[in-house]
Amino acid sequence: MQVLRVKNWAKYQHYKDRCPPWIKLHFTTLSSRDWVILNDSERVLAIACMLLASQSELPDGEFLADPDYFKRFAYLSKRPDFKSLIDSGFLEVASECKQMLAKATTETETETETETEQRSRKKRASRLSDDWQPSEQDIDYCKTKRPDLKPEVVAENFRDYWISKSGQGGTKLDWSATWRTWVRKENSQRINGSAQMSDIVSATHDRVDFKKLREQERQLDPVDPYASLKGEM
């Protein structure tokens, strides 16, 4: 994108503060050869250049000559060609260094916006789909890490839990990582059924360890099955 400069800007448009709400059209400007030889559409473009130069962050009447923006800003029927204003002497091309700086700034802003959009997409969490099924890698991880579990039952519990989970807590960045964490923390007794009698019957096999039985039953069902009997004991 070109950096152009309004000729004699410092002579006619000297302001105490930048970005004034108006520009000056001196008689010497309106009667000059540079202005007189322009046609009506070129004069509209010239005034638009002065208006944008007055608001530009660049010094000495310089501005970025963006044809698409100028078309909308000046209500033109087509993209403007600044060549006629340059040929007439109304505009000047800024130095090569500033041209390179403007190009580098534009490219950097474009790259920054693209990188920001990519990071935003990468970081966006999502909910578990209703038809979710563990991948082959997920199943293999479960079989390898927790051979005591049944992957199909774990997957059913995993899916039901996260689909019913409301709010932001039900969204995750990586569902495979969430699955692996779930597998590592899963309770094998809750998944594979009731506790083994070998864990409940004492070593002497002559009586049942009811204390241990109640403890393991609470793991299967948080409601104490003996709560109603406590008042009678």
Backbone hydrogen bonds in HBPLUS format (Angstrom, degrees):
<---DONOR---> <-ACCEPTOR-->    atom                        ^
c    i                          cat <-CA-CA->   ^        H-A-AA   ^      H-
h    n   atom  resd res      DA  || num        DHA   H-A  angle D-A-AA Bond
n    s   type  num  typ     dist DA aas  dist angle  dist       angle   num
A0065-ALA N   A0002-GLN O   2.92 MM  63  5.43 168.2  1.93 151.2 155.0     1
A0094-ALA N   A0003-VAL O   2.91 MM  91  5.52 165.7  1.93 154.3 153.8     2
A0004-LEU N   A0063-PHE O   3.00 MM  59  5.64 152.2  2.08 166.5 166.3     3
A0063-PHE N   A0004-LEU O   2.89 MM  59  5.64 145.7  2.01 154.3 163.1     4
A0005-ARG N   A0092-GLU O   2.69 MM  87  5.01 148.2  1.79 152.1 158.6     5
A0092-GLU N   A0005-ARG O   2.72 MM  87  5.01 151.4  1.80 148.0 157.2     6
A0006-VAL N   A0061-GLY O   3.08 MM  55  5.33 156.7  2.13 129.7 134.1     7
A0007-LYS N   A0090-PHE O   2.97 MM  83  5.56 171.6  1.97 149.5 150.6     8
A0011-LYS N   A0008-ASN O   3.14 MM   3  5.32 130.9  2.39 100.0 113.0     9
A0012-TYR N   A0008-ASN O   3.28 MM   4  6.62 153.6  2.36 155.3 160.8    10
A0013-GLN N   A0009-TRP O   2.76 MM   4  5.39 158.4  1.80 159.8 164.7    11
A0029-THR N   A0026-HIS O   3.01 MM   3  5.18 130.0  2.27  97.6 111.2    12
A0030-LEU N   A0026-HIS O   3.07 MM   4  6.48 163.1  2.10 156.1 159.0    13
A0031-SER N   A0027-PHE O   2.92 MM   4  6.01 136.3  2.12 146.8 158.0    14
A0032-SER N   A0029-THR O   3.23 MM   3  5.17 157.9  2.29 100.8 107.4    15
A0035-TRP N   A0032-SER O   3.17 MM   3  5.44 129.7  2.43 100.2 111.9    16
A0036-VAL N   A0032-SER O   2.96 MM   4  6.17 168.3  1.97 156.6 160.3    17
A0037-ILE N   A0033-ARG O   3.21 MM   4  6.06 167.6  2.23 151.0 151.6    18
A0038-LEU N   A0035-TRP O   3.17 MM   3  5.54 157.7  2.23 110.1 117.0    19
A0043-ARG N   A0039-ASN O   2.96 MM   4  6.22 145.4  2.08 151.2 161.6    20
A0044-VAL N   A0040-ASP O   3.01 MM   4  6.35 154.7  2.07 150.5 157.1    21
A0045-LEU N   A0041-SER O   3.06 MM   4  6.31 156.5  2.12 140.5 146.9    22
A0046-ALA N   A0042-GLU O   2.85 MM   4  6.07 145.6  1.97 138.4 148.5    23
A0047-ILE N   A0043-ARG O   2.94 MM   4  6.25 159.6  1.98 152.0 155.6    24
A0048-ALA N   A0044-VAL O   2.98 MM   4  6.23 155.6  2.04 146.5 153.9    25
A0049-CYS N   A0045-LEU O   2.89 MM   4  6.16 147.3  1.99 144.2 153.1    26
A0050-MET N   A0046-ALA O   3.07 MM   4  6.43 151.7  2.15 145.4 152.3    27
A0051-LEU N   A0047-ILE O   2.93 MM   4  6.22 156.1  1.99 150.5 157.2    28
A0052-LEU N   A0048-ALA O   3.02 MM   4  6.23 165.5  2.04 151.3 154.4    29
A0053-ALA N   A0049-CYS O   2.88 MM   4  5.96 148.6  1.98 142.2 151.9    30
A0054-SER N   A0050-MET O   3.02 MM   4  6.18 144.2  2.15 141.6 149.7    31
A0055-GLN N   A0052-LEU O   3.13 MM   3  5.14 138.8  2.30  96.6 108.2    32
A0056-SER N   A0052-LEU O   2.95 MM   4  5.98 114.0  2.39 139.4 156.5    33
A0056-SER N   A0053-ALA O   3.34 MM   3  4.97 150.0  2.44  91.6 100.2    34
A0062-GLU N   A0059-PRO O   3.19 MM   3  5.82 147.7  2.30 116.8 125.5    35
A0066-ASP N   A0064-LEU O   3.11 MM   2  5.85 124.7  2.43 107.1  91.7    36
A0070-PHE N   A0066-ASP O   2.97 MM   4  6.18 167.9  1.99 161.8 165.8    37
A0071-LYS N   A0067-PRO O   2.96 MM   4  6.11 150.3  2.05 147.5 155.0    38
A0072-ARG N   A0068-ASP O   3.41 MM   4  6.70 154.9  2.48 141.5 146.2    39
A0073-PHE N   A0069-TYR O   2.77 MM   4  5.95 166.6  1.78 158.8 163.6    40
A0074-ALA N   A0070-PHE O   2.90 MM   4  5.75 167.8  1.92 147.8 150.3    41
A0076-LEU N   A0071-LYS O   2.91 MM   5  4.88 154.9  1.98 142.3 149.0    42
A0075-TYR N   A0072-ARG O   3.35 MM   3  5.03 157.0  2.41  95.0 101.7    43
A0086-ILE N   A0082-PHE O   3.01 MM   4  6.31 146.1  2.13 149.2 159.8    44
A0087-ASP N   A0083-LYS O   2.75 MM   4  5.98 161.0  1.78 154.7 159.9    45
A0088-SER N   A0084-SER O   2.98 MM   4  6.07 147.4  2.09 137.6 146.1    46
A0090-PHE N   A0085-LEU O   3.00 MM   5  5.33 123.7  2.33 159.0 169.8    47
A0091-LEU N   A0085-LEU O   3.08 MM   6  5.55 160.4  2.12 125.4 124.7    48
A0089-GLY N   A0086-ILE O   3.12 MM   3  5.18 143.2  2.26  97.9 108.7    49
A0099-GLN N   A0095-SER O   3.08 MM   4  6.42 148.1  2.19 145.8 155.5    50
A0100-MET N   A0096-GLU O   3.01 MM   4  6.28 158.3  2.06 150.4 154.9    51
A0101-LEU N   A0097-CYS O   2.95 MM   4  6.18 152.5  2.03 143.6 151.8    52
A0102-ALA N   A0098-LYS O   2.91 MM   4  6.04 159.2  1.96 146.6 151.4    53
A0103-LYS N   A0099-GLN O   3.07 MM   4  6.29 155.8  2.13 144.5 151.0    54
A0104-ALA N   A0100-MET O   2.93 MM   4  6.14 161.6  1.96 148.6 153.6    55
A0105-THR N   A0101-LEU O   2.91 MM   4  6.08 156.6  1.97 148.1 154.6    56
A0106-THR N   A0102-ALA O   3.03 MM   4  6.19 160.0  2.07 146.2 151.0    57
A0107-GLU N   A0103-LYS O   3.00 MM   4  6.21 163.1  2.03 151.7 156.1    58
A0108-THR N   A0104-ALA O   2.92 MM   4  6.04 157.2  1.97 146.7 153.2    59
A0109-GLU N   A0105-THR O   3.01 MM   4  6.18 159.9  2.05 148.3 153.2    60
A0110-THR N   A0106-THR O   3.06 MM   4  6.26 154.4  2.12 144.6 151.6    61
A0111-GLU N   A0107-GLU O   2.92 MM   4  6.15 160.4  1.96 150.3 155.4    62
A0112-THR N   A0108-THR O   2.86 MM   4  6.01 158.4  1.91 149.1 155.5    63
A0113-GLU N   A0109-GLU O   3.01 MM   4  6.17 158.8  2.05 145.4 150.4    64
A0114-THR N   A0110-THR O   3.02 MM   4  6.23 157.7  2.07 146.1 152.4    65
A0115-GLU N   A0111-GLU O   2.89 MM   4  6.11 163.4  1.92 153.7 157.7    66
A0116-THR N   A0112-THR O   2.94 MM   4  6.08 155.1  2.00 145.8 153.1    67
A0117-GLU N   A0113-GLU O   2.99 MM   4  6.21 156.3  2.04 146.4 152.4    68
A0118-GLN N   A0114-THR O   2.98 MM   4  6.23 156.9  2.04 148.3 154.7    69
A0119-ARG N   A0115-GLU O   2.92 MM   4  6.13 163.9  1.95 150.9 154.9    70
A0120-SER N   A0116-THR O   2.91 MM   4  6.07 152.7  1.98 144.3 152.4    71
A0121-ARG N   A0117-GLU O   2.98 MM   4  6.25 154.6  2.05 146.9 152.9    72
A0122-LYS N   A0118-GLN O   2.96 MM   4  6.20 159.0  2.00 151.0 156.9    73
A0123-LYS N   A0119-ARG O   3.01 MM   4  6.10 149.2  2.10 147.3 154.3    74
A0124-ARG N   A0121-ARG O   3.41 MM   3  5.40 159.9  2.45 101.4 107.2    75
A0126-SER N   A0172-LYS O   3.03 MM  46  5.57 164.8  2.06 136.3 135.5    76
A0172-LYS N   A0126-SER O   2.94 MM  46  5.57 158.9  1.99 149.7 147.1    77
A0132-TRP N   A0129-SER O   3.15 MM   3  5.25 153.9  2.22 116.4 114.5    78
A0138-ASP N   A0135-SER O   3.04 MM   3  5.01 115.8  2.47  93.4 109.1    79
A0139-ILE N   A0135-SER O   2.98 MM   4  6.32 160.2  2.02 155.7 160.3    80
A0140-ASP N   A0136-GLU O   2.90 MM   4  6.08 163.1  1.93 149.2 154.2    81
A0141-TYR N   A0137-GLN O   2.94 MM   4  6.08 152.1  2.02 142.9 150.4    82
A0142-CYS N   A0138-ASP O   3.09 MM   4  6.37 156.0  2.15 145.5 151.3    83
A0143-LYS N   A0139-ILE O   2.97 MM   4  6.27 161.8  2.00 154.8 159.4    84
A0144-THR N   A0140-ASP O   2.91 MM   4  6.02 153.3  1.98 146.9 154.3    85
A0145-LYS N   A0141-TYR O   2.76 MM   4  5.75 169.4  1.77 153.5 157.3    86
A0146-ARG N   A0142-CYS O   2.84 MM   4  5.35 151.5  1.92 134.4 144.0    87
A0149-LEU N   A0146-ARG O   3.04 MM   3  5.73 170.0  2.05 124.9 126.8    88
A0153-VAL N   A0150-LYS O   3.01 MM   3  5.50 127.3  2.29 113.2 126.3    89
A0154-VAL N   A0150-LYS O   3.00 MM   4  6.26 164.5  2.03 160.1 165.2    90
A0155-ALA N   A0151-PRO O   2.86 MM   4  5.98 158.8  1.91 148.7 154.4    91
A0156-GLU N   A0152-GLU O   3.19 MM   4  6.30 149.1  2.29 132.5 139.9    92
A0157-ASN N   A0153-VAL O   3.07 MM   4  6.36 163.6  2.10 152.9 156.2    93
A0158-PHE N   A0154-VAL O   2.84 MM   4  5.99 158.5  1.89 150.7 157.7    94
A0159-ARG N   A0155-ALA O   2.89 MM   4  5.99 163.7  1.91 147.6 151.7    95
A0160-ASP N   A0156-GLU O   3.02 MM   4  6.16 169.3  2.04 148.6 151.9    96
A0161-TYR N   A0157-ASN O   2.99 MM   4  6.03 159.0  2.04 145.8 151.7    97
A0162-TRP N   A0158-PHE O   3.15 MM   4  6.30 174.8  2.15 153.1 154.4    98
A0163-ILE N   A0159-ARG O   3.02 MM   4  5.98 156.0  2.08 152.5 158.7    99
A0164-SER N   A0160-ASP O   3.27 MM   4  6.19 152.6  2.35 136.6 143.1   100
A0165-LYS N   A0161-TYR O   3.08 MM   4  6.17 117.4  2.49 135.1 151.2   101
A0170-GLY N   A0167-GLY O   3.09 MM   3  5.80 164.7  2.12 117.1 121.9   102
A0171-THR N   A0168-GLN O   3.11 MM   3  5.55 160.8  2.15 120.0 120.1   103
A0178-THR N   A0174-ASP O   3.14 MM   4  6.44 150.8  2.23 140.7 149.2   104
A0179-TRP N   A0175-TRP O   2.89 MM   4  6.08 149.8  1.99 140.8 148.6   105
A0180-ARG N   A0176-SER O   3.04 MM   4  6.34 155.6  2.11 145.9 151.5   106
A0181-THR N   A0177-ALA O   3.09 MM   4  6.35 157.3  2.14 146.7 152.3   107
A0182-TRP N   A0178-THR O   2.96 MM   4  6.16 155.7  2.02 145.5 152.6   108
A0183-VAL N   A0179-TRP O   2.90 MM   4  6.15 159.3  1.94 154.2 159.0   109
A0184-ARG N   A0180-ARG O   3.08 MM   4  6.30 162.0  2.11 147.5 151.6   110
A0185-LYS N   A0181-THR O   3.19 MM   4  6.39 144.0  2.33 143.1 152.0   111
A0186-GLU N   A0182-TRP O   2.98 MM   4  5.93 114.6  2.42 142.6 158.7   112
A0186-GLU N   A0183-VAL O   3.31 MM   3  5.18 153.7  2.38  98.7 106.3   113
A0191-ILE N   A0187-ASN O   3.18 MM   4  6.42 143.7  2.32 144.8 155.1   114
A0192-ASN N   A0188-SER O   2.86 MM   4  5.88 172.1  1.87 156.4 158.5   115
A0199-ASP N   A0196-GLN O   2.98 MM   3  5.53 150.0  2.07 111.4 119.7   116
A0200-ILE N   A0197-MET O   2.92 MM   3  4.87 137.8  2.10  97.1 110.1   117
A0201-VAL N   A0197-MET O   2.81 MM   4  5.90 172.1  1.82 168.8 167.1   118
A0209-ASP N   A0200-ILE O   3.26 MM   9  5.85 156.8  2.32 145.1 150.6   119
A0205-HIS N   A0202-SER O   3.05 MM   3  5.45 157.5  2.10 113.9 120.8   120
A0213-LEU N   A0209-ASP O   2.98 MM   4  6.26 151.0  2.07 145.3 154.7   121
A0214-ARG N   A0210-PHE O   2.83 MM   4  6.02 165.2  1.85 152.8 154.3   122
A0215-GLU N   A0211-LYS O   3.16 MM   4  6.34 155.3  2.22 140.3 147.1   123
A0216-GLN N   A0212-LYS O   3.00 MM   4  6.22 159.9  2.04 150.1 154.4   124
A0217-GLU N   A0213-LEU O   2.91 MM   4  6.11 149.5  2.00 148.3 157.7   125
A0218-ARG N   A0214-ARG O   2.98 MM   4  6.18 146.0  2.10 143.0 151.2   126
A0219-GLN N   A0216-GLN O   3.18 MM   3  5.11 127.7  2.46  91.6 104.8   127
A0220-LEU N   A0216-GLN O   3.28 MM   4  6.67 140.2  2.45 137.0 146.9   128
A0220-LEU N   A0217-GLU O   3.07 MM   3  5.05 124.2  2.39  93.3 107.8   129
A0221-ASP N   A0217-GLU O   2.74 MM   4  5.99 150.9  1.83 149.6 159.1   130
A0227-ALA N   A0224-ASP O   3.21 MM   3  5.38 166.4  2.23 114.3 115.0   131
A0229-LEU N   A0226-TYR O   3.10 MM   3  5.36 145.6  2.22 105.5 115.6   132
A0230-LYS N   A0227-ALA O   3.38 MM   3  5.53 154.7  2.45 102.6 109.4   133
A0232-GLU N   A0229-LEU O   3.03 MM   3  5.35 141.3  2.19 106.8 117.9   134
